[in-house]
């Protein structure tokens, strides 16, 4: 699934229904490693890895790779939504809409550049 695709309704609802996922979302107000998330959310680290995977699948957190001089790169995660809406479309099906936080142009450019570097 690309970043532009909407997540499945079920994955979003499952993540939001999970108490540990909600605790992680609340402490992911800035980029944090899984270890930092586990400590701040008071969730076991092994559980945090699984919950972060659920949140990534639901497109509720954004993953970034921090490049370190020592070669030990690490991933960080940050909550990546301002609102989640469940929409009834024509009384035929439910859909999910995720409102993303506003990002200033310089942040958008930095994200774009990061993606270009991944490809090269």
Steps between C-alpha positions, in 0.01 A plus 500: 500500500644836405477804727228645276269199536234499768532232764230238541220598734547183705869563565431856618214392727702210641794726581282766661310236700827370649591657836876458448481655152316800642761538775777492239325758282476738794875490569604509134462878490853523363720242325590227750660156480301193601700488823405861581137433410493190720642687798273804465182298429581242769460217249747207479749553220412171327136608496595847378662355185177316413281800577717735294460259207121521542518880512720512189259273311216730601707802387464661842874538562778606268831315502830673439849361490759692695842473342771482762871555456579171674305311232233383746200654330173494686133552425289758678123530500268797538122530505397607150138613515292784632161329465350167393149487359283203419277589207183328382507517121156490340371247753708246310826482694713658767828673423770668703640849451822601670576868537875559510660782696600805298865487406689814405665502154850454645383186680341368180823565312705324769270197481521498120880520511512215753292283264726583204807397699335166582462431128863574412 
